C-alpha cells in the first residue's frame, strides 16, 4: 500500500495539531503507522491521498449511512445552503426536524436540539432543577 502522501501530510499536520490529528483515535500509533489522509469518497468507498481504495466501514460514525455523495442528500444540502448556512435564530427547519424525530420516537414528549455535548448537559441540568 502506498502511503507517501499521507506520511508527508502527517508530518505537516504535526506542526499544527498535537500528535498531528484532531482526534486521538486517528493517531494510529497502536497499529504502527501514520494516519491515512482521505481525499474523496463515493458510495461505500473512500480513497486516500495516495490513491488507495477502501470500503468505508466507519461511515462518519453514522451520518453517511446512505453512502458518500448520495445524490438526494447532496442536492438537498445544496438547496438548503442557498437559503443560508446558519442563522442563530429560529427557523421552520427546526420544526420539520423535531416532527421527524417525534414521528420516529413517539414516546418522546419534548425535545431540544443543541450544538454540543456541553449545551446538552446544561439543558438536562436545567430540566432536572
Backbone bond lengths (Angstrom), bond angles and torsions (degrees), N, CA, C in turn:
res aa  C-N    CA-C-N  psi(-1)  N-CA   C-N-CA  omega(-1)  CA-C   N-CA-C  phi
1 X - - - 1.442 - - 1.533 108.49 -
2 X 1.321 115.72 134.34 1.457 120.85 178.06 1.532 109.60 -79.94
3 X 1.330 116.75 138.23 1.470 119.91 179.27 1.532 112.75 -139.88
4 X 1.316 119.32 8.75 1.466 122.07 -173.69 1.530 112.25 -56.99
5 X 1.320 118.12 -45.09 1.471 120.45 -178.43 1.526 110.82 -67.95
6 X 1.341 117.33 -42.50 1.463 119.82 177.61 1.523 110.59 -63.07
7 X 1.328 117.84 -39.25 1.463 120.96 178.33 1.525 110.63 -62.15
8 X 1.325 117.46 -43.07 1.470 120.85 179.53 1.532 110.50 -66.70
9 X 1.324 116.82 -43.12 1.467 120.14 178.20 1.526 110.61 -62.98
10 X 1.312 116.56 -38.73 1.467 120.39 178.02 1.531 110.92 -62.66
11 X 1.338 117.36 -44.79 1.466 120.87 178.10 1.532 109.93 -58.81
12 X 1.319 116.75 -42.89 1.463 120.99 178.35 1.524 110.49 -64.11
13 X 1.331 116.66 -45.59 1.463 121.62 -178.63 1.527 111.84 -61.36
14 X 1.318 117.42 -33.07 1.470 120.86 179.61 1.525 111.91 -62.07
15 X 1.319 117.86 -21.69 1.450 121.62 177.48 1.518 113.26 -80.43
16 X 1.329 117.15 -9.59 1.457 121.42 -176.55 1.527 114.39 -120.55
17 X 1.334 116.52 -29.08 1.464 121.15 -173.99 1.529 109.80 -129.42
18 X 1.323 118.43 140.08 1.472 120.00 177.69 1.527 110.48 -56.77
19 X 1.311 116.29 124.14 1.455 120.53 -178.78 1.510 113.40 71.79
20 X 1.344 117.05 4.04 1.458 121.18 177.89 1.514 115.00 76.68
21 X 1.349 116.81 9.63 1.466 120.68 -176.60 1.525 110.90 -137.67
22 X 1.308 116.62 161.31 1.460 121.59 176.88 1.519 112.68 -99.95
23 X 1.317 117.15 2.47 1.450 122.28 176.58 1.527 107.90 -149.54
24 X 1.329 118.13 127.01 1.467 119.75 -178.38 1.529 113.50 -55.27
25 X 1.318 117.42 -28.67 1.467 120.14 -179.07 1.534 111.37 -65.11
26 X 1.319 117.31 -20.00 1.466 121.07 -179.33 1.519 113.58 -88.93
27 X 1.316 118.50 -4.40 1.465 121.53 -173.36 1.525 113.01 -63.29
28 X 1.311 119.24 -32.87 1.474 125.25 176.12 1.529 114.57 67.46
29 X 1.329 118.18 9.50 1.467 119.83 -179.58 1.529 111.40 -64.38
30 X 1.320 117.07 -34.37 1.467 120.69 -178.87 1.527 112.24 -65.43
31 X 1.319 116.99 -22.63 1.462 120.12 179.49 1.523 111.87 -107.86
32 X 1.340 116.51 7.82 1.458 121.47 172.01 1.512 116.00 69.13
33 X 1.310 117.39 36.09 1.465 120.18 178.31 1.524 109.41 -144.98
34 X 1.303 116.20 175.47 1.462 120.46 173.29 1.526 108.04 -92.24
35 X 1.326 117.24 158.93 1.466 119.06 177.76 1.530 110.45 -64.17
36 X 1.309 115.19 146.37 1.465 119.56 173.23 1.520 107.88 -84.41
37 X 1.299 116.90 136.79 1.456 122.04 177.51 1.521 107.71 -100.37
38 X 1.326 115.92 118.81 1.458 121.74 -175.01 1.520 110.58 -82.67
39 X 1.310 116.09 135.84 1.460 122.82 -179.91 1.525 112.19 -96.46
40 X 1.338 116.64 -47.47 1.460 119.39 -178.00 1.528 110.23 -160.48
41 X 1.335 114.66 171.19 1.464 120.43 -177.85 1.525 109.63 -149.48
42 X 1.314 115.66 155.37 1.461 122.35 175.91 1.521 107.34 -154.20
43 X 1.329 115.95 125.92 1.460 119.65 179.98 1.516 111.05 61.64
44 X 1.330 116.46 -124.56 1.469 121.16 -178.61 1.525 112.55 -95.18
45 X 1.327 118.01 7.05 1.471 121.88 -174.34 1.525 111.74 -112.71
46 X 1.346 115.10 148.48 1.456 121.46 171.93 1.528 108.07 -130.11
47 X 1.328 115.77 152.35 1.455 122.57 178.12 1.516 108.19 -126.35
48 X 1.336 115.71 135.59 1.454 118.31 178.14 1.525 110.15 -88.73
49 X 1.325 115.69 177.98 1.459 121.89 -176.70 1.528 112.28 -63.22
50 X 1.325 116.87 -19.62 1.456 120.93 179.06 1.529 112.83 -91.95
51 X 1.332 116.80 0.18 1.461 120.54 178.54 1.518 114.67 89.99
52 X 1.331 118.28 2.14 1.464 120.88 177.24 1.529 109.05 -70.99
53 X 1.308 116.68 137.92 1.467 123.00 -178.83 1.526 109.79 -105.84
54 X 1.352 115.28 137.21 1.459 121.11 -179.34 1.523 110.25 -136.07
55 X 1.332 116.02 154.38 1.459 120.98 166.14 1.519 105.76 -78.79
56 X 1.334 117.22 131.67 1.459 120.94 -179.11 1.522 109.74 -89.02
57 X 1.323 116.13 97.38 1.458 120.97 177.62 1.537 111.81 -85.28
58 X 1.332 117.20 -12.11 1.465 120.92 -178.38 1.533 110.68 -81.09
59 X 1.313 117.84 -39.62 1.481 123.24 179.15 1.521 111.67 53.18
60 X 1.329 116.81 35.33 1.462 122.41 -179.04 1.525 110.91 54.81
61 X 1.325 116.80 37.48 1.461 124.99 179.76 1.525 111.81 58.70
62 X 1.331 118.06 31.09 1.462 121.60 173.34 1.513 116.74 124.59
63 X 1.344 119.46 -42.68 1.463 118.68 -174.78 1.524 114.95 -60.80
64 X 1.323 118.33 -23.63 1.468 120.26 -179.08 1.526 112.10 -98.42
65 X 1.305 117.06 32.40 1.462 120.92 -176.16 1.535 111.75 -60.10
66 X 1.328 118.13 -26.64 1.462 121.47 177.73 1.523 111.87 -84.77
67 X 1.315 117.33 -3.84 1.457 121.62 -178.47 1.520 110.81 100.95
68 X 1.310 115.04 165.21 1.462 121.18 -179.87 1.524 110.26 -78.44
69 X 1.296 115.07 145.96 1.469 124.90 177.23 1.531 112.78 52.71
70 X 1.318 116.05 35.99 1.468 121.83 176.64 1.530 107.60 -63.38
71 X 1.314 117.38 120.77 1.462 123.37 -169.24 1.529 113.26 -53.00
72 X 1.305 118.26 -46.85 1.467 120.71 -178.02 1.530 111.08 -63.15
73 X 1.318 116.86 -40.28 1.465 120.51 178.96 1.527 109.76 -67.39
74 X 1.328 117.75 -46.75 1.468 121.46 -179.75 1.521 110.66 -58.82
75 X 1.332 117.67 -46.29 1.471 120.64 -179.33 1.522 111.83 -64.14
76 X 1.329 117.58 -39.41 1.464 120.82 178.30 1.524 110.71 -66.44
77 X 1.332 117.23 -41.19 1.466 120.74 178.03 1.528 110.49 -63.16
78 X 1.327 117.44 -43.90 1.470 120.98 178.68 1.521 110.66 -61.40
79 X 1.319 116.79 -47.39 1.469 120.54 179.50 1.530 111.19 -60.65
80 X 1.317 116.56 -41.52 1.465 120.68 179.64 1.521 110.94 -67.67
81 X 1.326 118.36 -42.09 1.466 121.77 -179.99 1.526 111.34 -63.05
82 X 1.305 117.43 -31.13 1.470 120.70 178.49 1.524 111.47 -64.25
83 X 1.326 117.13 -21.64 1.466 121.48 178.46 1.532 111.23 -86.18
84 X 1.330 117.55 -13.98 1.461 122.90 -178.17 1.512 109.31 132.66
85 X 1.339 116.01 145.50 1.463 119.75 -176.22 1.517 113.42 -81.06
86 X 1.318 116.98 -42.73 1.452 120.68 180.00 1.521 108.34 -158.52
87 X 1.310 116.26 147.72 1.452 119.34 -174.20 1.523 113.77 -117.43
88 X 1.309 118.66 -29.10 1.454 120.25 -173.93 1.515 111.26 66.13
89 X 1.322 116.30 24.02 1.466 122.95 -179.17 1.526 108.20 -148.33
90 X 1.313 116.37 167.87 1.466 120.90 179.80 1.524 110.87 -65.33
91 X 1.331 115.53 146.87 1.467 120.40 173.35 1.522 108.91 -153.99
92 X 1.320 116.14 161.77 1.471 121.17 -173.56 1.525 112.69 -64.45
93 X 1.331 118.47 -23.33 1.459 120.80 178.03 1.517 113.15 -60.90
94 X 1.329 116.05 -30.65 1.472 120.17 177.19 1.530 110.28 -63.62
95 X 1.310 115.85 -41.26 1.470 120.26 179.70 1.519 109.90 -67.42
96 X 1.332 116.11 -42.22 1.464 120.88 179.37 1.533 110.79 -60.19
97 X 1.325 116.89 -44.28 1.463 121.27 178.42 1.529 110.93 -66.73
98 X 1.337 117.49 -44.34 1.467 121.37 179.08 1.523 110.52 -60.50
99 X 1.313 116.64 -40.63 1.474 121.57 178.82 1.537 110.21 -63.15
100 X 1.325 117.40 -42.40 1.471 121.11 179.47 1.530 110.83 -65.67
101 X 1.333 116.80 -40.92 1.467 120.42 178.26 1.526 109.74 -64.12
102 X 1.307 116.53 -46.49 1.476 121.46 -179.88 1.530 110.93 -60.52
103 X 1.322 116.81 -39.40 1.468 121.82 179.22 1.534 110.23 -61.59
104 X 1.328 116.28 -36.50 1.464 120.57 -178.27 1.524 114.12 -88.59
105 X 1.330 116.47 -17.01 1.466 122.29 177.70 1.530 108.00 -132.43
106 X 1.342 117.29 72.22 1.470 120.45 -172.47 1.532 114.39 -62.22
107 X 1.323 118.69 -20.61 1.463 119.78 179.41 1.529 111.95 -76.45
108 X 1.313 117.68 -12.60 1.460 121.40 -179.45 1.529 109.22 -74.41
109 X 1.323 116.11 118.93 1.459 119.78 -178.51 1.522 111.92 -76.42
110 X 1.319 116.43 -48.89 1.455 122.62 -178.92 1.527 108.06 -140.34
111 X 1.320 117.19 159.86 1.454 119.92 176.26 1.517 109.58 -145.24
112 X 1.308 114.89 158.74 1.456 120.71 175.01 1.520 107.44 -132.33
113 X 1.320 116.30 129.06 1.460 122.31 176.54 1.524 107.75 -91.56
114 X 1.329 116.43 130.54 1.458 120.75 -176.81 1.526 110.62 -129.89
115 X 1.318 116.34 170.67 1.463 122.04 -175.54 1.519 114.65 -100.05
116 X 1.328 117.48 -13.29 1.460 119.10 -176.13 1.521 109.90 -157.13
117 X 1.315 115.26 166.67 1.452 120.43 174.92 1.517 111.47 -63.39
118 X 1.326 116.31 -36.64 1.461 120.68 177.95 1.516 110.72 -60.64
119 X 1.322 116.12 -47.40 1.462 120.06 179.70 1.532 111.25 -63.86
120 X 1.330 117.41 -35.89 1.464 121.03 178.18 1.526 110.78 -64.40
121 X 1.333 116.75 -44.35 1.464 120.74 179.54 1.523 110.14 -64.75
122 X 1.337 117.43 -42.54 1.462 120.24 178.39 1.526 111.12 -59.99
123 X 1.329 117.25 -40.82 1.471 120.94 178.06 1.518 110.80 -65.69
124 X 1.333 117.67 -40.54 1.460 121.47 179.66 1.529 111.22 -65.67
125 X 1.331 116.47 -39.50 1.478 119.73 178.13 1.529 109.74 -64.97
126 X 1.330 116.95 -42.85 1.470 119.52 177.75 1.523 111.04 -60.01
127 X 1.343 116.45 -44.22 1.470 120.29 179.72 1.527 110.79 -63.80
128 X 1.334 116.80 -38.67 1.463 120.74 -179.36 1.528 111.35 -68.09
129 X 1.327 116.95 -33.62 1.473 119.93 178.90 1.510 109.57 -65.78
